[in-house]
Amino acid sequence: MEVRTIHYPLWHTSVQISAFIPRQGVAEYMAMVIPEPGVGDFAVQLEHIRSTIEYLLTEEWQGDVLPLLKRYFISDAANQELLLKAMRPEKCLEAISVVQQPPLNGAKVCLWMWLRSGAGLPVCRHNGYSHYFTVGMSENEGDSEQQTHTLLVRYEKMLDSWGLKLADQCIRTWFFVRDVDVNYAGVVKGRKEEFVRLGLTEKTHYLASTGIQGQIADSRSLVLLDAYAVDGLQAEQIRFLHAPEYLNPTYEYGVTFERGTAVEYGDRKHIFISGTASIDNRGEVVYPGNIAGQTRRMLLNIEALLKEAGSSLADLAQMIVYLRDIADYPIVRDLMEQQFPDVPKVIVLAPVCRPGWLIETECIAIKAGGNPEFRNL
């Protein structure tokens, strides 16, 4: 994995980029666009991001690379969401996710992009695979349990319209929960009930996922759902990760997601690591109250999951780091910069689902190699 950081003084932005470029086939990139804090209001920072993206796409990548997914991390959805939508280009085909998870570097907005060469949109189809990014699913009636039921049923119907099934083709989900300390229990119950109905249990499998605090402008919306599905995969191409020496199965403490999922293609492997905290194989919080200790244990758990997939931290393409307490930001920032100076990453304010966990990180790794029995990406 090639990683680098580019600074654009003209627009007061920096961009961390990871690049997976095979000798033949599809190149993949992750980019984190980070405005300089304190320079302009939200509209100005958004315009700086837009100018940076335009330069990257037209000059850096010469028009051959397109974004499949954009996720905007914003600081104040009530005042920023409509403005962001108004500034969106009319012919925008990529999936655009927006969530209030304030960037802790002090910027009002940061952007994560997943890009590929030769990508077709709005559904990326190539070499027999179809990639579906479904984002921004929300509901404003009922409690968090009812909204979770509604959103999963809605997503299931969308997948069915494409000839897909949630249990077979969905690779990853994100549940963003308003006031997670209050509403997460309802999400857990609603998701578990829907999964049982669909045959997703501890005896079969779950999905890689993150359940974290996040919200949109509508105060009645308690749950926001994003998801990623792939059509064209054989069952043998999907492997679920456990690392039992380090982490316990999630169902042992009542939740229903996989620690990670590896998807193997002919020329590479995608590894999706779910939101991972400082936990041991008994389900206990490791280093209670100690942010540095929790950060190190969290990274050890991530490393163990990657190792099980035949990968390592050197293959990381992006990271999203969630913190409960803004006062912990300087310590976490320094630890992350020491170990991952150029890996695309953002640290945001988003309390984790269990109060004792001070930090959680999700990430994606791309490993060269793959399995020649399968088609290339």
N, C-alpha and C positions, 0 to 999 in steps of 0.2 A: 504494500500500500504506500503510495506516494502522498505525503502531506506537506503543505506549505501555508504560509500566511502572507497575504498581499495587503498592503496599505494604500489607500486612495485618499491622499490629502485633499484633493479637490472637493470630494464629497464627505470628508470627515468620517470615513468608514474603514473597517478592516474586514477582510474575508479569509476565513480558514477553509481550505479546500483539500479534500482527499480525492485521489484519482486511482481508479483501477482500469488499466489500459492493457488489454491483451494484445498479442501480436495480430490476431485476427478476431473479428467479431465485435460485440458491443462494448464500448467503453462506458464506465459508470463513474459518476462524481457525486460527492456530497459537499455542500457549501453552507457555511454559517456566516451570514452578513450581519455585522455588528456596528451600529453607529457609535460615534464618539459621544459619550454622555455629556449633557449640558449644552450641546450645540443645537439650538433651534427647538421649536415645539414639536408635537407629534407629526404634524403635516410636513414640516421641514425634514425631520428624520426619515419619514416615509419616502419623501421625494429623493433624498440621498440614497436610500436603498434602491429605489427604482432606477436611478441613474447608474448605480453600481451594477445592477443586474443587466441592464441594457449593454453596458460596456463588456461585461463578461461574456454574454451570449454572442455579441457581434464581433468583438475584437479578440478576446482571449480564446474563444472556441469557434470563431469564424462561422457561426450560424449552423454548425453541425450538431450541436448539443441542445436539447430541450429539457425543461423541468417537467417531471412527472408529478411531483408533489411539492407544494410550498406550505410551510406552517409559520404563521406569524404569532410570536409571543408578544402580547401587548400588556401595558401596565394598567389600563383603565377602560374596560370594554364599554361601559355606559357612555363615555365621551368619545371613544375612538372607533368603535366598530362601524358605524355608519360612514364615517369619513374614509375609512379604509376601503369599504365597498364602493364608495363613490369614485375613488381614485383607481379602481381596478380597470384595466384595459377591457374594451368591449369584446375583443376576440380572444379573450383568455380561455384556453382549453384545459390547462392543467388543473388538478385538484388543489383547492386553496382552503386550508384549515386555519381557523382563527381562534385563539384561546387566551383568556386573561390569565397569564402567569408572568408577573412582572420580571423582566431581566434584572438581575441583581448588580450588574455593572453600572446601573444608573441610567441606561438608555430607556426610552419610552417604548421601543419596539426592536425586536431582533427577528431575523428570518432564517429558517432552515429550508434548504432545497435539496431534493434528490433528483439528479439529472442523468440522462443517458444520451448517447449518440444515436442518431437515426431513429429516434422515438416517434411513434405515431400517437396522436391524441384524439379524443379524450381517453380512449382505452389503448394502452400500449400493447400492440400485437407484433410478435416477432418469433420466427422459428417454431411455430406451433404453440407458443405460450401467449396468454392474454392476461394482462395485469390490471386489476381494478382497484383504484383508490376511491373510497367512499368516505366523505368527510362532512362534518358539520351537522350530523343528524341530532336533532333536539326535539323536545316535547315540552309543553308548558301546562299540562294538566296532570293532576295526581301527585302523589308523593314520589320519592326516589325509587321505591320498589316498583310502583306502577309504571313510571317513566322508563325504567330499565326493561320491563316486559314489553312495553310499546315499541321501544327502539329496536330491540332484538327481533321482534316479529316483523317490523317494517324492513329491517335489513335482510331478514330471511326471505321476504317476498321479493325484494330487489334481486337478490342472488338467484332466486328461482326463475325470475324473468330472463336471466342470462343463461339459464341452464346449469346453475351451480348450486352447491349445498354448503351451508355454513360449516358443517362437520368435516367436509372433505376438501374444500377449496380455500376457506378463510385461513390465512396464515397468522394474522395479528390484529389485535384490537387495542383501542385506547378509550378508557372511560374517564372523562373529566367530570369531577363531582364538585358542585357548589357546597361550600362548608363541609368538607370531607369528614370532620369529626362527628357531625350530626347525621349526614345523609349516606355515608358509605355502607352502613349496615343494610340499608334498603337495597342498594345496588348489589351487594353480595347475595342477598336472598333472591332478588328478581333474576339475576344472572344464573344462579344455581338451578332455579326451577325451570327456566327456559332450556338450559343445557341438558338437564335430565330428560326433558321432553324430546330433545333432539338426539339423545343417545350419547351425550358427552358426559362421562362419569370418570371416577378414579380407575375404573376397570377398562376404559377405552383411552381417551385422551381429552385434553382441554386445548386451549389456544394460548400462544404467547400474548401477554397483555400488560398494560399499565393501568392501575386505578389510582388516580391522584387528584388533588384539588385543582380545579380549573373551572372557568365559567365564561358565559357570553353575556351580552347586555340585558337580555330578558331575565328579570329576576325570578320569574316563575319557572324557568328552565333549571332543573336541578342536576340533570345528567346530559352530557354531550358525548356523542359516540363517533369515533373515526375507525376505519377498518381497511385492511388490505387483503385482497384475495387474488389467487393465481389459478387460471384454468390451463389445462394441458399437462399438469404434473401427474406422474404415476405415484401411487401410494409409497413406493420404495424411495422416492426422492425426499420424503419428509421424515425428519427424525426429531424426537422430542428429547430435551436435555434435562438432566436431573442433578448431577454432581452430589450424590447422597453423602459423601464424606463431609461435605460443607453445609448443605442445605437439606431441610426436610421437605417431603411432598406438601404442596400447598393445602391439599384437602385435609391434612391433619389439624390445621387451625381454621377450617371452615370456609376457605375460599377455593375458587375453581379456575386456576390458570396454570399454564406450563411455565417453568422457569426460563425456558428458552426453546427456540425451534430452529433447526438447521434445514435449509432447502438446498439440495444438491443438484447442480446442472452438469452438463458435460464439461464445461470449461471453468467453473467456479462454484463456490458455495456461499450462500447468504446465511448469516447467523443472526437471528433476532433475539436479543437478550431482553427479557421482560424487566419491568421495574424491579431492581434488586437492592436490598438494604443490608444492614449489618445484622445478619441472622445466622444461627448455627443449625446443625442437623437435628436439634431438638425443638426448633421453632422459637428459641429464646433470643431476645435482643442482646447483642454482644456490645460491650462498652457503653452501658447506659449513661447518658449525659455527657459523653466524651466525643465531641465531633471529629477530632483527628483520628481517634481509635475506630470510630464507626466508618469513617471514610476508607481507612486502610482495610478493614475487614470486608466492606462492600466490594472493593476492588479485588480482593482475594477471591470472593465468591464469583465475581464476573470472570476472573481469570480461569477458575475451575470449570465453569460452564463452557467457556471457549475451548479449553483444552479437551473437554469431552467431545467437542465437535471437530477436533483436529486443527484447531485454530489457536490464536494467541492474541495478546493485547496489541501486538504489532500489526494486526489485521484490522484494527478498529477504523471504521469509516466515519462514524459520528457518535456523539454522546449528548444526552440531555440529563442534566443534573438538577434534582429537585431538593430544595431546602425548606425546612419548617421555620427556621429562625434566621432573620436577616443578619443578626449579629455574628452568625457563623460564617458568613460569606468570605471574609478575608482569609481565614484558615483554609477553607475548601478551595478557594481560587488559587492560593499559593501551591497547595498540594497537587492540584490538577495541572497547573502550568509547569511544575517541575517534571511531572511524568508524561504529560501529553501536550507539549507546548503548541503544536500546530494542528492537532486533531480537531476537526470541526466540533465545537461544543458550545453549549450555553448553560449558564447556571441561573435558575429562576426560583422565584418564591412560590412554592407549592407544597403545603404540608402533606406528609405521607399518611397512608391510611391508618397506621398504628402510631399513637402519639409518641411512644418511646423511640421510634425511628426518626432520627434527626435529618437523615439524608437518604436519598434513593437515586439510582442512576439506571437509565435504559440506554441501550446502544445497539448499533448494527455493525457487524464485521463482514468483510468480503474476503474470502480466501481463494487464492489461485489453485487450480488443479481440477477439482471436480471428478466426475466418473464418466468414462467414455461410453458406458452403456446408455447414458442419457443424452438428450439433445442439448447443445449449447444454449445459453440464454438467448 
